[in-house]
Amino acid sequence: MKVVVGSDHAGYSLKEHLKAKLLEWGHEVDDVGTHSAESTDYPDWGKKVADAVLGFQIPGLAVCGTGIGISIACNRVHGVRAAVVHDETSARLTRMHNNANIVCFGERLIGPLVAEKCLEVFLSTEFEGGRHQRRIDKLDKI
């Protein structure tokens, strides 16, 4: 599976850790940046991740200090459903119920091992459809 990844400076270390893990798991990674811990702005990287997710129809990973700012940036792009997750349950349910296509983490709020497990669950969980599709359709009309 191909996964697009991106972060600002505050999420750079966790992005790099998770990128290495994705490669170890056999995934192809498209890293849209940032490529250093030098100060940068999360909206720029959130948009790059969101555009790539929609353009290539692949899942995305976005990281900033809290996960919140970059998720807001991602969600400004129509068709993106980005969710900040903190545990396996939120990672599973955001795929099953919300059909999220970008998982977001806050490097300052989640440890690398928990983030790894959340990412693994996010990528391996399928959307349930059914009653949830009706809600996704409503989101797409907003």
Beta strands, then each sheet from edge to edge (+ up, - down):
strand 1: 2-7
strand 2: 28-31
strand 3: 60-64
strand 4: 82-84
strand 5: 102-106
sheet 1: 2+ 1+ 3+ 5+ 4+
end
